[in-house]
Amino acid sequence: MDDREPEIVFKKETVSKLLSLFFKDDKTRVSGDAALLMTEMLKVFVQEAARRAAKQANTEDNDTVDIDHFEKILPQLVSYHGDNIVILVTPRSTHTH
């Protein structure tokens, strides 16, 4: 059986477009390196959210992760300060050495 995690893929173009939606100046552009970095950060965030939601479901003796599990772990990952959202992800390794 294959124990590897499924690969999470976000298109660089999609991430770049999402970022540009929040720019105040229409002339502002996202460099290729910035889009790649944000793509990797998004991947880490999604992996960690999935990992924590699965752990929450397991704690509640559920075999299926649902939206309630994500809602319970969300405050561990995101904080709101006025109009700003702060990402608080500190990945926790699930691998043993």
C-alpha positions in Angstrom: 0.0 0.0 0.0 1.2 3.5 -0.8 1.5 5.7 2.4 2.6 8.8 0.5 0.4 11.9 0.8 -1.4 12.9 -2.4 0.2 15.7 -4.2 -1.4 19.1 -3.7 -1.2 21.3 -6.8 -2.2 24.9 -7.3 -1.7 26.5 -10.7 0.8 29.4 -10.5 -1.5 31.4 -12.8 -4.5 30.9 -10.5 -2.6 32.0 -7.4 -1.2 35.0 -9.3 -4.7 36.0 -10.4 -6.1 35.6 -6.8 -3.3 37.8 -5.4 -3.9 40.5 -8.0 -7.6 40.7 -7.0 -6.4 42.3 -3.7 -4.1 45.0 -5.2 -5.4 48.5 -5.0 -3.4 49.6 -8.1 -4.3 47.8 -11.3 -0.7 48.3 -12.5 0.7 46.2 -9.7 1.9 42.8 -11.0 3.1 39.6 -9.4 6.5 38.3 -10.3 7.0 34.7 -11.2 9.0 34.0 -8.1 6.4 35.7 -5.9 3.7 33.6 -7.4 5.7 30.4 -6.9 6.4 31.3 -3.3 2.7 32.0 -2.6 1.8 28.8 -4.3 4.1 26.9 -2.0 2.8 28.7 1.0 -0.8 27.9 0.0 0.2 24.2 -0.4 1.7 24.1 3.2 -1.4 25.8 4.6 -3.8 23.4 2.9 -1.7 20.4 4.0 -1.6 21.5 7.6 -5.3 22.3 7.7 -6.1 18.9 6.3 -3.8 17.2 8.8 -5.3 19.1 11.8 -8.9 18.5 10.6 -8.2 14.8 10.3 -6.7 14.7 13.8 -9.8 16.5 15.1 -12.1 14.0 13.4 -10.0 11.1 14.9 -10.2 12.7 18.3 -14.0 12.7 18.0 -14.0 9.0 16.8 -15.1 10.0 13.3 -13.8 8.2 10.2 -14.9 11.2 7.9 -13.6 14.7 8.1 -16.3 17.3 7.6 -16.7 21.0 7.6 -17.2 21.0 11.4 -13.7 19.6 11.9 -12.2 22.3 9.7 -14.2 25.0 11.6 -12.8 23.7 14.9 -9.2 23.9 13.8 -9.4 27.1 11.8 -8.6 29.4 14.8 -5.3 27.5 15.1 -4.3 28.6 11.6 -5.9 32.0 11.1 -6.3 35.1 13.2 -8.2 38.2 12.5 -6.9 41.7 13.4 -9.3 44.3 12.3 -9.5 44.1 8.5 -6.4 41.9 8.3 -6.1 38.2 8.3 -3.0 36.7 9.8 -1.9 33.2 8.9 -0.5 31.3 11.9 0.6 28.1 10.4 3.5 26.3 12.1 3.6 22.9 10.4 3.8 20.0 12.8 5.8 17.1 11.5 4.0 13.8 11.5 7.1 11.9 10.5 9.4 10.2 13.0 13.1 10.0 12.5 
